[in-house]
């Protein structure tokens, strides 16, 4: 080998090592699916140290366990004792809450590691004890030959070995990341900055709205949400974020508002009947002008008989009208309580200080202004628009309006009802309201029946009208929290978080301020009943570096909302005008902890749509896409070919000589030998059978190979794993004379009884794949040739049969200089890879992809006859070898998996058959009638519902990829015709 070739190889290795270096920066808890860690619902059995908080559920823990024991089959007892702990610790780092950092997956601009980043000392210990196990850890990452070449190059050199595995950031490498007390002090809890501000993130849900004042849901299983604009439009958004182009309601001709910034009049709120799917009624609250008199109108509408996403505009029925003496303080909240009654929140009539009458409107129970009303709208079709609940607090009081539920409020803006703790039910039914103050304080109140909330006698905790404030009969209810105007001047009431996805936020009351744009929170002390205040700020640095997340929002917080699942949102705008399309809806996200996978999955009921869907396109820049702080990935410059070419010289076989190995009895699996050919194989000397086996096992090639497809009846667990034959052969290793010496002196090693098994097993897996030699072919217009190098090469070269499917050679020829291309450790970054993470791109314009190729997907999978299989491809697996019938399997995540029969109908079967070239589906066979898959084959799809016209099952309604509640006993099959 020439010095030039050695230099090129050394440079190539440096490029590989640079690609695998970890990004040095502040890390944050994150899993390899780019989501926050979680607490598993069931304790882990194998990676027990991550049972409380990490990135693995019980299913993933079992997968890691299976892989570990599969690797350890190659060890004898002493090797098991010596290397088992290293194998386990390295494999279990996929469960670490810092897995993304250990695998360098936090930054989409850097390649992902194949193995977790180790600390220097730990790597040195691993090298001294078990360095030859590296190939076993890498064998499922892609081409076995590729990584055999790589590991054979670095195994004997501790510096290169640890350059490959070491994470230079000593604070965050394994195992230091587990022992860093400061780093793990508040692991899994909401992150706080030094001032105690809770750091949360946001997800943009909708944009281009004109002062979005309200967002509600129907609680009917569809997971739609309805967004009202101040101008008078109400829009329907589906669970996937798309908006229906036809408005649910259009009251723009009736609504009184203006384009003036800060105008409080307009369409202010809407509430759907709690049994909307049956009763089909909606109630709206808006400003109108009747004979030049401004009024508040509460109306009832009925759902259209021909469109479930539109109200019948001709069905409007006025429930209540209240004259407004001024254009501000209009209130504007409608709620249905858990008692089934409709609550109406009306402002005090406007102007400063409630100047109407002797005590103001709010303290005057003979008027409806400045009150919380409660009415019964059930069974009102043939009579009065509403009735009075029999337990209303002032029903029998003289001169008091019977509709009044509570009084003494100024201008309550945004109220909500607590769903209650999802486990204990504590707090259920409590009603929270933000009441806008006058000159000094904003307050948050808990509304109770018959309560007097003090206005205009008090503002917050302080006196506003001193005469009224000193009145002993006031008996007012103090707010649970009040804040001065240095924090904000117009409170926007929020919600108690009771959703599923962010368990850390359970019980947290989140609200804001319209003028200052401040987000705030209150948490109740269960013992004292006091409420603790914490400001909410946007996560900085790495906190929000997750897919889809942002850490900024428009200042003017108009309203808060929750969806059908209880997740929290707020509505804001950059221009507080009823005609400016600057409104955005944000979902509140806690990046420190998520719910366990599968716990919060929802299956929206189907919605019949008339009209077109407008897909959502986020406009805000995701944190993960912001200016990168890392060095760009090095690029390899390809030298242009010259006109002169050299005939490749015949190479002599080169054998890697390993250090002496102990002689012992080893039980190992018999490799699948290549098929016999007529071509002679020249081997030095006359080897013994054991020596022949060893020489075959030590073959690592850069020549083209093919993989023997697994039998259809017993699919392998992973498509890239070489087939293992069941018969075991007892082999007695013999000492082979070393006739060829290595260029470098082998590193000293302590015999531990594991090396023989590991080396033989590692390379026998490669030998199990038939190794073939082909005449030089062309790739990209250049002939292929295999340059001389220091790694081992095959001793046998059987000629391929005509039907052999060849893999692209690892090395390619340059006309004058042999320069190997870099190992492809960073795989393709495309929208197809998002499916590997269990996500389906809902829209073509979605801009939140994380351009990372997940680990373990090499070119060895997903290829058929030299081309890549499309994600969503299907096949029929039949024990009888029939092509028109069999178990349905689909290709996703680089592997074939089965489909459950839940909801699977003939329409879905038609999609499968059409993909395979058949014209129709004759039958859909359930309960694994056409064959049950092996336990090693994953179930990839469940609850598939198709319309029949889809191009693949992935376009049908379904659960997320890999999420299911079935077994292989429910594998679906089809018969095509």
N, C-alpha and C positions, 0 to 999 in steps of 0.2 A: 504494500500500500504506500502511495506517495505521501510526502509531507503535506502536499497541498490538499489531498483528500482528508487527511487527519485534521488539518486546520478547519476545513469546511465542516467536518463532522462536529468538531468542538464548538464552532460557531453556531451550528444548528442546535446543539444541546443547550447552549446559552439562551437562544431564542425561546426554546421550550421552557426553560426555567424562568425566564422573564415573564412569560405568559402565565405561569403558575404562581407568581409571587402574590402575596396577599396585599390588599390595599391598606395602607397605613393611615388610619384615621379613627375617629371616635365611632364606636359601633353601638348598636342598640339591639335589644332582643328582637329576633326575627327568624322565621323558619325558612326552609328551602322552597316553600310554596309562596314566598314573598308576603306572608301574613304574620301577624303577631303570634307568640306562643299561647298556650292554653293549659288548663288543668284537666287532665284526662278524666273521663267519667268513671273509669275503672282503673285500679292500680296496675302499673306495668309489671310484667313478670320477669322480663329479661333485663332491660335497661332501668332497673328499679330506682336509680338515683334521680330519674326525671318523672317519677310518679305524681309529684305534686304540681310541677310546672315544667313545661317543655314543649316539644314539637311532635310528639308521637302519641297516638292513641293505642289501644290494645292491639288493633289489627296491624298497625305499622310495627309495633314492638315484636309481634309474632313473625313478621316478614324478616326483620333483622335477625331474630333468633334462628330462623331457618337457614339464612345465609351463613351465619356463624358456624352452625353445626355442619353445614355442607363443607365449609372450608376446613374445619377441624377433623373431618374424616381422613384428611391427608396426613395426620400426625399420629405418632405413637404416643405412649404415655408421657415420656420425658419431654417430647416436643409440645404436647398439650399443656404440661405444667409450665414450661418456659415461655410459650408464646400465646397461650390462651388469653391472658389478661390484656396483652397488646391488641390482639384481634378484636376482643370484645370492646375495649375502650374506644378504639378507632371507629368501629362500626356504629357504636351507640352515640357518636357525636351528631348524627342526624336528628337525634332526640333533644339535643342541647337547646336551651332557649336562645343561644347565640349561634345556632347552626349556620345561619346565613353569613355571619362574619367569619366563622371558621372555614367555610367553603368559599369565601369571597364572593358571595352572591348578593351583597347589598347594593352594589353599584352596577347598573346595567351597562356601563361603559368598559368594564373589565371582564376578562374571562373567568368562568367558574372553575374552582379547583375540582380535581377528581377525588381527592381525599382531604380530610380536615387538616387545618394548619396546626402543627405541633410546636411545642416549645423546644428550644435547642437542646437542653439537657435530656429531655424525654426522648427526642429523636435519636440522640447519641446512644442512649441505652437500648432503644429499639434496634438500632443498626447492629450493635454488638451482639445482641441476643437472637434476633430473628430477621435479619435483613433479607433473607431469601423468600420471605413470605409476601414481599411486596407484589409479586406477580399474581398471587392468589387474590389479593384485594382488588387488583385492577382487571382481572380476567373478564369480568362482565361489563366493563366500560366501553368496549368496542372491539376492534380487531385484535384477537389474541396475539398475532404476529407483531402487530404494531407495538404493543406494550411489552412483549417479550424482548424486542429489540431495545426498548427504552430501559427496562429494568436490568437487562444484562449489561448495559453500558454503565449504570450507576451503582449497582449493588456492591461492587468491590471498592468503591471510593466513598468514604464516609462524608466528605465535604459535599460531593455531588448529590449523594443520597439525601442529606439533610437540606441542601438547597432546594431539592424537589419537594420535601415535606414540611419544612420549617416555616412558621409564620413569624416574621421578624418583630411584630408588635408583641413584646413579652407580656404585656398586661392582659391581652385577649387571646393568646394562644392556649392550646390544651396542654397540660391540665391547669395552668395558672388561672384561666378564666373562671374556674370553679372555686378557687380559694381566695379570690379578690374580695375582701369583706366590703369595701366601699362600693364596688360594682354591683354586688348582690344584695346590698342592704334592703332596698325597696323593690327587688325584682318581682314583677308581676302586679305591682300597684301603680296607680296613676302617677305619672311623673310630675314632680313639682320643681319649679325654678327656685333660686335662693330666697325669693320673697314669698314663697308659698303659693304661687299661682299654678293652677292645674293646667298642664300642657296637653291639649287635645288637638285633633286634626279634623279636617272637613272633607267631604266628598260633594262635588257639584252634581246636582240632580236635575235641575231645570234652569233655563235662562231665557232672556229676551222677554220677560214679563213686565207688565205695566203696573207698578205698585202692587205686588201680590199681597193681599191683606189676609188671606185665610187659606188653609189647606186641611182637608178633612178626608176621611175614608168612609166606606159604606159598611164595613164590618160584615160583608156578605161572602167572604171567601175568595173574591176576585183579586184582592190586594190592589185595586185601583185607588188612586187618590184624586181628589177634585180640588183645583186651585182657582180661587176667585181673585179677579183683578178689580181694583177700585173703580175702574171705568164702567164695570157692569157685566163683564164676561166671566164665565166659569168654564174651565177646561178640564177634560178627563185625561189623566195619564195612566197608562197601563203599568203592570208590574215590571216590565222590561225597560221602562223609561220613555217609551214612545208616547206621543200625544195624538189624540184623535183630532182631525182638522176641523170637525164640526163642534161648536161650543155646546156644552151641556146646558147652558142658559145664557141668553143674551138680553140684558135689561138696559143696554146703553141708552135707549131712547127715554127711559123712565127715570134713570138714576140722576140725581142732582150732584154734580161735582164740577171741578174746573181744573185747568192745567197748572194752577198756581201751586208752587212748592209749599207743602205743609197744609193744604186744604184737608180738613178732617171729615168733610162730607163725601158721600159716595156709597158704593156697594161695600158694606163693611163685614158681613159674615154670612155663613150658611151652615145649617145643621140638617143632617139626614135622619129620618125616623130610625130609632134603634132597631126596628124590624123592617128595614128598608126593602129587603128582598121580597117581603110579603105585602107590606102596607104601601110601598112605592111612593112615599111623600117626602118632599123636601121643604125646608123653611128658610127664608132669607130675611136679612136685615139691611135696609138701605135708606138713603135720604131721598126725599121727593119734594117737589114744590107743588102745592095745591092752592090755586088762586093766589099766587105770590106769597103763600105762607109755607115756611119750611117745616117739614114734618119728618118723623121717623116712622117707617112702615115695616111691619113684620107681616110677611105674606106666606101663603102655603101654595106649593105647586105639586102636581101629580106627574109621575113618570109617563113618558109617551108610551102608547100601546104598541108602537111599531119599532121603537128604538130604545134599548136599555141604557143608552149613553146620551140621552137627551130628554129634557123635561118638556112637557106639553105647555107651551107658552100661553095657550088660551085657558089653561086651568087655574090661573092665579086667583087666589081668594085671600082677601085681607083679613088677617087675624087681629091686628091691633095697629092703631096709629096714635102717635103722641106728638103734639105741637112742640117745636123747638124755638125757644125765644131768641137764641143766638145760633151762629153758624158753627160754633165749636162745642166741645164736650158732648159729643153725640153718643158716647158709649160705643156699643157695637159688638156685643157678644151674644151668641145663642149656644146653649148646651142642653143636651138631654142627660139628666142624671140617672143614676142606677135605679132610682125609683120610677123611671119611665116618664117623668114630668119634664116639660120644657122650661128652662131657665133663661130669662131675658135680663141683660145687664144694660141699664140706661144711664147716661150721664146726667149731670145736675142742671143742664140747660145752657151752660156757657157763661161767658164773661168771667171776670176775675172775682174770686171770693164768694161766689154763690149769693149775689145781692138780692135775690127774689124773696119778698115777704119778710116777716119779722125774724125768722130763724133760717131762711134760705130753703130751697126746694128739698135738699137732702134730708133735713130734719122734719120736714112736713109730710106726714103720712097720708095726707089727703090728695097728694099728687104722685104721679108715677116717676117723675124725674129724680135722679140721684138714688135709684133703688135697684134691688135685685128682685125680679118678679118670678113667680112660679105658677104655671098654668097647665091644665090638662087638655091635650089636643086629641085624645083618643075618642073614637066614635062620634066625630063631629060632622059627619057628612050630611045629616038631615036636620041639624039644629044649629045652635050658636057655634061660632068658630072655636070657642074654648070654654072650659068650665073651671071652677075653682076647686083645687084639692081640699078635702075636708079637714086636713090638719094644717092648713096655712096658719101662721102664727097670729095674724091680726084679723082673722075672719069675723070675729064677733065684736071687734073694737069699733066704737062709734067714730064716724068720719074718717076712718082709715080705709084705704083701698084694699079689698080682699086679695088682690093679686100679689101684694107685697110679701116677700120672703125675708128680706133684710134691707136695711136702710142706712143713711149716713155715709154714702159713697160719693166720691167726686166725679171721677171719669175712669171707670174700670176698663182697662184695655188688655185684653187677653186673659182668659180664665181657663182652667182645666180641671178635670176630675181624675183623681188618683186611681189607677187600676188595682193597686194593692200589691204587696210583696208576692211574687209568683209562687213562693213556697208556703208562707204562713198566712198570706192574705192581709197582713197588717197594713193599715192605712187605706184600705179600699173605700172608695166613695168620698174621700175628703175633697173639698173644692178650694182650689188656690186661685187667687186673683192678684194681678198687679193694678194698683190704683195710682193714677198719675197725680202728682202733688201740685201745689200752687207756686210758692216762692222758695221753699227751703228743702223739703224732703219728698222722696218717693217711697212707696211702701208696698209690701206684699202681705196679703191678708188670707186667713182661712175663713171661709164663709160658713156660718152656722145659722140655723133657723132662728129668726127673730132678732138677730144681732144688729147692734147699732155701731157703725164703724167710725163715728165721731165727727165727720166733716159736716159743717164748717167750723165746729168748735175746735177740732184738732187737725193738725197736719202731721202725719207720722206720730211720733211720741210727744211732740211739742204742741203747745196751745197756739191756735191761729186767731180765733175770736175769744178774747180773754173772758168776756162776760159769760158766754156759753160754756167755756171750758171750766169755769168755777161752779157751774150748776151741778148740784149733787145728784140730780135725777138723770144726768147724762148716761151713766152706766154703759160706757162705750167699751168695745172690744179692741184691744191694742193689736197692732200688726205683729206678725212673727218676725218681720225684719223691715227696717227703714234705713235709707242711705241719703246723705246730703247731696246737694247739687254740684259739689265738686267732683262727684263720681258720675253724675248723669242727671238729666233734667226731664226725662220722660220714660218711665218704666214700661217695659213690655213683658207681661206675664208669660211664664213658661209652663213646663211640665215636670212632674216627677218621672224620672226614667224607670221604666218597668219592662224594657225590652229584653231580648235574649242574647243578642250578639256581643254585648259589652258588659259582662257581669260586674266589673268594677264600679259602674255608674249606677247600679241598682239603689234606689232610694234617694238619689241626688236630684234636688230641684234645680233645674237650669233655666235661667231667665236672662234678660238683657235690658239695655237702655237704647231707645231710639236715637237720642241726640248725641250721646257720647260714643255709641257703638260698642260699649263695654259688655262682655259676656260675664255672667256671674253665676254662682251656685250656692245652695244652702243644703246642709246635711243635718238631719235631726238626731240629737242625742237620745237614744232610746230610754235612758235612765232618767235624765233630768227634763226631757222635753224641749230643751233649748235648741236653737238652730245655729249652726256654725257656718260662717261665711267664708267662701274662697272665691277669688277671682279666677276666671278661665282665660288663659292666653293660648296663642297658637304655638304648637311645638316647634322648636328651633333645631338647628343642626340636623342630626340624623333622625330625630323623633318621628317625623312624618314622611320618611323616605320609604313609602309603601305604594304599590300600584293604586292609581286613581286619586290619591290623597293630595290635598292642597293645604296651605297654612296661611291663607289670607282671605278676607271677605269684605264685602261692601259695608260701609259704616252704618247706614240707617236700618236698624233691625225693626222690621214692621210686625212680625208675628212669629210664633212658634207652633209646631205641629208634631203629631206622631202618626205613624202609619198603622196599618192593621196589625202588624206584628209587635208594635210598641216601640219601634226605633224612633229616634228623636231628630227633628229638623228645625231649622229656622229660615225665615224668609226675609231678605234684605234687598236694598236697592242702593245704587250709587247716586241717583237723582230722585228725590222724593216728590215726584210729580205723577199725576194719574195718567199722563200720556207718554212718559219716557219709558222706553223699552230697556230699562237698566236693572230690572228685578231678577234675582237669582234665588234658587232654593238650595240650601246646603244641608247635608246630613252630618250629624255630629258623630265623630269616630274616636274611640279610645285606642291608641296604638300600643298600649302596654300589655293588654290581655284580650283575647277573644274567647268565645265559647268553644267547647270541643267540636270538632267536625261532625256534622250530621245532626247536632242537637237543635239547631235553629232553621233547618231546611223547611221551606214552605212550598206547597204546590198550589199555585193560584188556580181557581176555577176558571174554565174557559169563558171568554167574553165574546159575544157576537158583535161584530163591528160593521157599521155602515159608514162609508166614507174612506178616507185615506189616513194612513199613519205617518206622522212626522217624527222621524227618528231623532234622538237626542245626540247632540255633539257638544261636548264640554268645551268651554272657551278659556277657562283658567289654565295656567301652566302647572302641570303636576310637579310636586317637589322632586320626584325621582327623575324628572326630565330637565331640571334646572341645570345651570352651568356646572359641568362636572369638575370635581376637584382632584381627579386622578390623571395620571399620565396616559395618553392615548396608547392603544395596543400597538406594539411594534409591527410593522409591515415587512413582508419579505419581498425584496425586489428581484424579479426574474430577469436574468440576462438574456438578451436577444440571441437567437441562434445565428451562428455564422454559416458561411457557405461551405466551409470545409468540414468534413465529418471523418471520424476515425472508426475503423472496424474494431468492435469490442474484442479484447483479448480473452482467451479462455482462462477462467479463474480456477485456482486450486482450492480444494475444500479446506476450510479453516474451522478448527474445533476449539471451543472454549474449554479450557481445563480448569475445573473447580478445585479447591483445596481438598485434601484427603477426607474421606467420609468414613464413619464407623461402619463396621460390618455387622449386620443384624438381620433378623427375619422381619420382613415387612409384608403386610397384607395390602395389596393395592389392586385397583380395578384394572381389568384388562383393557387396553386401548383398542379402539376400532382401527385395524390396519387398513392401509389403502388397498384397493383391488389389485390383484396380480396383473402384470403386463408382460409383454414379450420382450420389452427392453431390458438389457442387462444393467445391473447396478454394480458399480465398482466400489469395493470397500477395502481399506487397508487391512491386510491380515485376514485370518479366518476367525471370526468372532464366535464366541459361545452364544447359546440362545439368550442368556441373560444379558450378555454384552450387546447383542443385537437389539434387544428390547430397550436397553439404556440409550444406545445411539439413536434409536428412533425417538425416544422420549425427549432427548436433548435437542431435537431439531427445532430451530426457530428460523423462519424463512421470510424473505422479502418478496418471494415469488407469489404469483396469483394462486389463490385457493378457492375452494368452494365448500359450502356447508351442506352436510347431508340433512335433508329435511326430516323432522321427527315424524314417527308414524302418526296417522290421524287419530288412532284410538287412544294414544297416550301422549298428549301434547306436553312439551317440556315446560318447566316453570318459567324460564326466561328464554326468549328466542335466541339470545347470544350465547347461552351456556352450551358447551359441547355435550353431546349425548353420552351418557354413561351406560355401559353394558352391565347387566346384572351379574354375570359370572365373575367371581373374584379369583385371581390367580396368585398363588404364593410364589414369590420370587426371592432368591437369595442373591443379593448383590455381590459381585465379585470385583476385585481390584483390577482395573483396566490399566495397562501400561501407558504412561503418559509420554507419547512420542512427539507431541507438539507443545511448545511452551508459550505462555501468554507473553504479551509485550510488557506487562507490568507485573510486579510481584503480588500475589494474592495477599489480601489483608489477613492477619491472624484471626482465627476464630476458635472458640471453645466448643469441642464436640458436645452436642446436647441430645443427640439421638433423634433430632427432627429433620436435619438437612436432607438426608437421603430421601425421605418420604416427600418432603416439600418440593425439592427440585424435580424428582421423578414425576410426581403428580402434576406439578405446574406445567411441565413441558409435555407430559403425556396428553394433557387436554388439547394442546396444540397439535400433537401428532394424531389425535383422533380425527382431525379434519384432513381428508386426503390432500396431499401436497402435490401439485401438478406443475409441470413446466410447459410453457407455450412459446411458440416462435414469437420474436419481437413483433408487437402490434403497435398501432399508432394511437396516441391520445393527444388531442389538441394539435395535430399535425406533426408531432415529433415521435420518432421511434422510441420504444421503451427498452431500457437496459438496466441491469442490476449491478451497480458499482461495487467494488471491493471495499470491505469495511472490517472492523475488528470484532463484530458480533458473529455469532455462529451462523452457519448456513446448512442447508439440508445435505444429508449424505445420500439420500435416495430421491429419485426424481421420476416417479411413474408418469407415463404419458396419459393425458386426459382422454376420455371417450368423447365422441362427437356431441353427446348430450350434456357435457359438463358445462355448468354455468360458472363463469369465471369472475372473480372479484378484481377490481382494478388494482394493478400492482402498486405496492407501497412506494417504490422508487421509480423515478423517471429519468430518462437519459438527457443530458445536455450534450451538444455535439463535441465540445472540447473539454469541458470540465464536468466532473461528476459532483453535483451539489444536491443533496436530498432536500425535499421540501419539509417545512416544519410539521410536526405532529399536530393534528387538528384536535387540540384539547378544548377549544371553544367551538361548540357546534353551532349550526345555523340558527339565526335569530329571525323568526317569522311568526305570523299570526297562527300558523299551524301549531307552534309549540305551546300556545296558550291552552289548547285542548289537552296537552299533556298534563297541565296543572289542574285539570278538571273544570275548566271554564270554557264556555262557548261564546264566541264573539257574536253579540246580538246585532251589531250594526257594522257596516263596512267602514264607516268613518271613525270608529272608536279609536281614540288616540292614547290609550293608557296601557298599551302592551309593554311588558317588561322584556326587553330584548336580550334574554338569557336562554341559552340552551340548557335544559336540565341535565343532570348527570346521568350516566348509564345508557346513553343513546348514541350508539356509533353507527357507522355505515353498514355494520353487519346485520342490522335489523331493518325491516321495512323495505327490502329490495327484492325485486323479482325480475329475473332475466335482465339485470343491468339497469333497471330503472326503479325509482322510488314509488312505493305504494302510496296511494292517496289516503289521507285520513278519512275514515268513513267507509272504506272499501269493505265488502262483505264476502263471505264464503259459506258454503254448506259443507259440513263435516258429516260424512256418512260412514258407518261401520261397514257397509256393504260396498262402498266405493261408487255409489250412484251419484251422478252429477246434478240430478234434478231435485234432490231432496236431501234433507239432513239438518243437523243442528246449526242454527244461525250463529256465526261468529263475525265480529266486526273489528277492524284494525284502527286502534286509537292508542296514543301514547307510545307508539313504536312497538306495539304488541297486539296479538289477537286475543280477544276475550269474548265472553258469551253475553247474551241478552235475556233478561227475565221475561216471563210470559205475562206479567201483570199489565193489563190494559192493552196488550198486543193483539191487534185485530187483523182482519184480512187486508185492510188498507195499508197497514205497516208491512204485511207480507208482500203486498204488491210492489212496494218500494224496493224490497230486497230482491224479488224476482226480476224486476226491471233492470236493476243494477247488474244482474248476472246475465242479461240478454234474453230472458224469457218474456213471454207476452202476458202471462197472467199467473195468479197464484191459485192453486187448486185447493189447498187446505193449510190451515195453521195448526200445528200440533203442539199442545202444551204439556206441562208436567214431564218434560224430558222424554217425550214419547219417541223421539228420533235419536236419542242418545244423550247421556249425561257426561259433561266434561270432567276432566281430572280436577282434583283439588288444587293443583298448581296453576290452573287456568283461572284468571281473574274474571269476575263478573263486571262488565264495564257499563252496561246500560240497564235501566229499570224504568217502569212506568212510561213506556214509549206509546205515544198517541199520534198517529199520522192522519193526514187528510187524503193521502194517496198520491198526491202530485209532487211530493218532495223528491229531491235528487238523492238523498241519503237519509238514514235514520237520525243523523245528527241534526237535521233541519226540522225534525218533528219535535213536538212537545215531549219533554222527558225530564228525568231527574239529572243531576249533575253527573258527569263522567266519574265512574267508580263508586258512586253513592247508591246503595241499594238496601233493600230489606228482604232479600230472598236468598235461596241457596241454589246449587246446581240441579237440585231436584225439580226446579222450575225453569230450566233452560228451554227456550222456545225453539221450535223447528218449523220449517215450511216445506211444502211440496209445490214445485213450480211446473208450469206447463206452457 
